[in-house]
Amino acid sequence: MIVGIVGRVLKKEPTHLHLLTPGGVVYEVFVSLQTSAAVKSEEVTLHTTHIVREDAQQLYGFADPHEKRMFDTLIKISGVGPKVAMAICSTFTPKSFAQVVEAKDVGMLKRVPGIGPKSAGRILVELSGFSLELAGENTPVGAAHHEAAMALESLGFKKEHIAKALAKCAATDTEGLIKEALKILSK
């Protein structure tokens, strides 16, 4: 698995780069408009997601590790492939996307090319409660919420119910959040 790439930019387009690595191999790396705009020098270091398919191997590169995390989370959603995930990364920064998810703003998400109302709704439901992680905020409270959400999800609760329950909880530690959320979810 290729998780990063360092190279010299030979060709730069808005949606992809050709990078010459020190080993003499040229890679085509698909990038978001955000990353393309961030590439200013000839030498570049990108965090990558390597997707292997039956008919192709593709590299998706990101200047910001939070944008990569956002992309990786999006492609796990049913019906969201790399092209749509990259369109979302091109439209929103991780922080602004986290705000869209938190606000459940279907209208803003529908502005992304390739996303209709049905897809927008599905994405927002799938990602509810995970906006702190997407934005790259590793605060203790954000981490505790994420850990509690993962634990509750493994117990079979739906993500949208988990997000609503955790929003009502006062605790700031993982254990306290799980206990409070279980009380709410069991009603």
LINFEN-V797273 format. One record per pair of residues at least 24 apart in sequence whose C-alpha atoms are under 10 Angstrom apart, sorted by sequence separation. I is the first residue (numbers start at 1). J is the second residue. If there is no record, write none. Layout:
BEGIN
i:I j:J
i:I j:J
END
This chain:
BEGIN
i:5 j:29
i:12 j:36
i:19 j:43
i:20 j:44
i:38 j:62
i:39 j:63
i:48 j:72
i:58 j:82
i:70 j:94
i:88 j:112
i:100 j:124
i:101 j:125
i:104 j:128
i:145 j:169
i:151 j:175
i:161 j:185
i:19 j:44
i:36 j:61
i:38 j:63
i:61 j:86
i:67 j:92
i:69 j:94
i:70 j:95
i:87 j:112
i:88 j:113
i:101 j:126
i:102 j:127
i:103 j:128
i:148 j:173
i:149 j:174
i:152 j:177
i:157 j:182
i:19 j:45
i:35 j:61
i:36 j:62
i:37 j:63
i:38 j:64
i:60 j:86
i:67 j:93
i:68 j:94
i:86 j:112
i:87 j:113
i:88 j:114
i:101 j:127
i:102 j:128
i:145 j:171
i:147 j:173
i:148 j:174
i:152 j:178
i:12 j:39
i:35 j:62
i:36 j:63
i:62 j:89
i:66 j:93
i:67 j:94
i:70 j:97
i:85 j:112
i:87 j:114
i:88 j:115
i:101 j:128
i:102 j:129
i:144 j:171
i:145 j:172
i:147 j:174
i:148 j:175
i:151 j:178
i:152 j:179
i:30 j:58
i:31 j:59
i:32 j:60
i:34 j:62
i:35 j:63
i:66 j:94
i:67 j:95
i:70 j:98
i:84 j:112
i:87 j:115
i:101 j:129
i:102 j:130
i:144 j:172
i:145 j:173
i:146 j:174
i:147 j:175
i:148 j:176
i:149 j:177
i:150 j:178
i:157 j:185
i:29 j:58
i:30 j:59
i:31 j:60
i:32 j:61
i:33 j:62
i:34 j:63
i:35 j:64
i:64 j:93
i:65 j:94
i:66 j:95
i:84 j:113
i:85 j:114
i:98 j:127
i:101 j:130
i:102 j:131
i:130 j:159
i:143 j:172
i:144 j:173
i:145 j:174
i:148 j:177
i:149 j:178
i:152 j:181
i:9 j:39
i:12 j:42
i:28 j:58
i:29 j:59
i:30 j:60
i:31 j:61
i:32 j:62
i:34 j:64
i:64 j:94
i:67 j:97
i:83 j:113
i:84 j:114
i:98 j:128
i:101 j:131
i:102 j:132
i:129 j:159
i:141 j:171
i:142 j:172
i:143 j:173
i:144 j:174
i:145 j:175
i:147 j:177
i:148 j:178
i:152 j:182
i:9 j:40
i:11 j:42
i:27 j:58
i:28 j:59
i:29 j:60
i:30 j:61
i:31 j:62
i:32 j:63
i:51 j:82
i:83 j:114
i:84 j:115
i:98 j:129
i:100 j:131
i:101 j:132
i:128 j:159
i:129 j:160
i:141 j:172
i:142 j:173
i:143 j:174
i:144 j:175
i:147 j:178
i:148 j:179
i:9 j:41
i:10 j:42
i:27 j:59
i:28 j:60
i:29 j:61
i:30 j:62
i:31 j:63
i:35 j:67
i:98 j:130
i:99 j:131
i:126 j:158
i:127 j:159
i:128 j:160
i:129 j:161
i:140 j:172
i:141 j:173
i:142 j:174
i:144 j:176
i:145 j:177
i:149 j:181
i:8 j:41
i:9 j:42
i:10 j:43
i:28 j:61
i:29 j:62
i:34 j:67
i:49 j:82
i:98 j:131
i:99 j:132
i:101 j:134
i:125 j:158
i:126 j:159
i:127 j:160
i:128 j:161
i:129 j:162
i:130 j:163
i:140 j:173
i:141 j:174
i:144 j:177
i:145 j:178
i:148 j:181
i:152 j:185
i:8 j:42
i:9 j:43
i:80 j:114
i:97 j:131
i:98 j:132
i:125 j:159
i:126 j:160
i:128 j:162
i:129 j:163
i:140 j:174
i:144 j:178
i:7 j:42
i:8 j:43
i:9 j:44
i:32 j:67
i:80 j:115
i:96 j:131
i:98 j:133
i:99 j:134
i:125 j:160
i:128 j:163
i:129 j:164
i:7 j:43
i:8 j:44
i:95 j:131
i:98 j:134
i:99 j:135
i:124 j:160
i:125 j:161
i:127 j:163
i:128 j:164
i:129 j:165
i:141 j:177
i:6 j:43
i:7 j:44
i:8 j:45
i:94 j:131
i:95 j:132
i:97 j:134
i:98 j:135
i:129 j:166
i:6 j:44
i:7 j:45
i:94 j:132
i:95 j:133
i:96 j:134
i:97 j:135
i:98 j:136
i:125 j:163
i:129 j:167
i:5 j:44
i:6 j:45
i:7 j:46
i:32 j:71
i:80 j:119
i:94 j:133
i:95 j:134
i:96 j:135
i:5 j:45
i:6 j:46
i:79 j:119
i:94 j:134
i:95 j:135
i:4 j:45
i:5 j:46
i:6 j:47
i:78 j:119
i:93 j:134
i:94 j:135
i:95 j:136
i:4 j:46
i:5 j:47
i:80 j:122
i:93 j:135
i:94 j:136
i:95 j:137
i:3 j:46
i:4 j:47
i:5 j:48
i:16 j:59
i:17 j:60
i:79 j:122
i:80 j:123
i:3 j:47
i:4 j:48
i:16 j:60
i:17 j:61
i:78 j:122
i:79 j:123
i:2 j:47
i:3 j:48
i:4 j:49
i:15 j:60
i:16 j:61
i:77 j:122
i:78 j:123
i:2 j:48
i:3 j:49
i:4 j:50
i:77 j:123
i:1 j:48
i:2 j:49
i:3 j:50
i:1 j:49
i:2 j:50
i:78 j:126
i:1 j:50
i:2 j:51
i:74 j:123
i:77 j:126
i:1 j:51
i:76 j:126
i:77 j:127
i:1 j:52
i:32 j:83
i:30 j:82
i:74 j:126
i:30 j:83
i:32 j:85
i:33 j:86
i:73 j:126
i:74 j:127
i:5 j:59
i:32 j:86
i:33 j:87
i:35 j:89
i:36 j:90
i:73 j:127
i:4 j:59
i:31 j:86
i:32 j:87
i:33 j:88
i:34 j:89
i:35 j:90
i:3 j:59
i:4 j:60
i:5 j:61
i:30 j:86
i:31 j:87
i:32 j:88
i:33 j:89
i:34 j:90
i:2 j:59
i:3 j:60
i:4 j:61
i:5 j:62
i:32 j:89
i:33 j:90
i:34 j:91
i:73 j:130
i:2 j:60
i:3 j:61
i:4 j:62
i:31 j:89
i:32 j:90
i:33 j:91
i:34 j:92
i:31 j:90
i:32 j:91
i:33 j:92
i:34 j:93
i:32 j:92
i:73 j:133
i:74 j:134
i:70 j:131
i:73 j:134
i:72 j:134
i:70 j:133
i:71 j:134
i:69 j:133
i:70 j:134
i:69 j:134
i:70 j:135
i:68 j:134
i:69 j:135
i:70 j:136
i:66 j:133
i:67 j:134
i:69 j:136
i:66 j:134
i:67 j:135
i:66 j:135
i:67 j:136
i:66 j:136
i:15 j:86
i:65 j:136
i:66 j:137
i:15 j:87
i:15 j:90
i:14 j:90
END
